[in-house]
Amino acid sequence: MSKNSADETPVCCCIDVGSIIDNTDCIATYSRVFDNKAQAEETLAALSEKAREVESEPCQIVPTFKEVEGGVQMDIDFVFSCQAETMIFQLGLR
């Protein structure tokens, strides 16, 4: 058995899920440059809808927009109530 703080089972090389999903990372971020703000807002609406489908408690959605060369950069933080929701949201975007 390795000298790891995780609870491992030497028979099947398993690791306790709580060692991986420990609710310390509940924020999903998204960043992209769009041609214009209308396109950015359209994407914000679509991503917000996806976040609402995953949330068990209201997800805090914090968008920021800034003018950059070539368009508008949109950065969004999605703050979920637990790390599992964050992971489900991120996997759903792939």
C-alpha positions as CSV (number, residue, x, y, z in Angstrom):
1,M,0.0,0.0,0.0
2,S,1.4,3.4,-0.9
3,K,2.1,6.2,1.6
4,N,-0.8,8.3,0.5
5,S,-3.4,10.0,2.7
6,A,-6.1,8.4,0.6
7,D,-7.9,5.4,1.9
8,E,-6.7,2.7,-0.5
9,T,-7.6,-1.0,-0.7
10,P,-4.5,-3.0,-1.7
11,V,-6.6,-5.9,-3.1
12,C,-8.3,-4.1,-5.9
13,C,-6.2,-0.9,-6.2
14,C,-9.3,1.2,-5.3
15,I,-9.3,4.7,-3.8
16,D,-11.9,6.4,-1.7
17,V,-14.0,8.8,-3.9
18,G,-13.8,11.3,-1.1
19,S,-10.1,11.6,-1.8
20,I,-10.8,12.9,-5.3
21,I,-14.1,14.7,-4.8
22,D,-13.6,16.7,-1.6
23,N,-15.8,19.8,-2.4
24,T,-12.8,22.1,-2.7
25,D,-13.3,22.9,-6.4
26,C,-16.9,24.0,-6.9
27,I,-16.1,26.6,-9.6
28,A,-16.2,26.0,-13.3
29,T,-14.8,28.7,-15.5
30,Y,-15.4,29.5,-19.2
31,S,-13.5,32.0,-21.3
32,R,-13.8,32.9,-25.0
33,V,-13.5,35.8,-27.4
34,F,-16.6,36.5,-29.6
35,D,-17.0,38.7,-32.6
36,N,-19.6,40.8,-30.8
37,K,-21.4,41.1,-27.4
38,A,-24.6,39.7,-28.8
39,Q,-22.9,36.4,-29.6
40,A,-21.4,36.3,-26.1
41,E,-24.7,36.9,-24.5
42,E,-26.3,34.2,-26.5
43,T,-23.6,31.7,-25.3
44,L,-24.1,33.0,-21.8
45,A,-27.8,32.2,-21.9
46,A,-27.1,28.7,-23.3
47,L,-24.4,27.9,-20.7
48,S,-26.6,29.3,-17.9
49,E,-29.4,27.0,-19.0
50,K,-27.1,24.0,-18.8
51,A,-25.9,25.1,-15.3
52,R,-29.5,25.3,-14.2
53,E,-30.1,21.8,-15.3
54,V,-27.3,20.5,-13.1
55,E,-27.7,22.6,-10.0
56,S,-29.3,21.3,-6.8
57,E,-29.1,24.7,-5.2
58,P,-28.9,28.0,-7.2
59,C,-25.6,28.2,-9.1
60,Q,-24.0,31.6,-8.9
61,I,-23.2,32.7,-12.4
62,V,-20.7,35.6,-12.7
63,P,-20.0,36.8,-16.3
64,T,-17.6,39.6,-17.2
65,F,-17.2,41.2,-20.6
66,K,-14.3,43.2,-21.9
67,E,-13.4,44.7,-25.3
68,V,-10.3,43.0,-26.8
69,E,-8.7,43.1,-30.2
70,G,-10.9,41.1,-32.5
71,G,-14.1,41.3,-30.4
72,V,-15.5,40.8,-26.9
73,Q,-13.9,38.5,-24.4
74,M,-16.4,36.8,-22.0
75,D,-15.2,35.1,-18.8
76,I,-17.8,33.3,-16.7
77,D,-17.5,31.7,-13.2
78,F,-20.1,29.1,-12.4
79,V,-20.1,28.5,-8.6
80,F,-21.9,25.3,-7.8
81,S,-22.9,24.1,-4.3
82,C,-20.8,20.9,-4.7
83,Q,-17.9,19.6,-6.7
84,A,-19.9,16.8,-8.3
85,E,-22.2,19.3,-9.9
86,T,-19.2,21.2,-11.2
87,M,-17.8,18.1,-12.8
88,I,-21.2,17.1,-14.3
89,F,-21.5,20.6,-15.8
90,Q,-17.9,20.5,-17.2
91,L,-18.4,17.0,-18.7
92,G,-21.7,18.1,-20.3
93,L,-19.8,20.8,-22.2
94,R,-17.5,18.3,-23.9
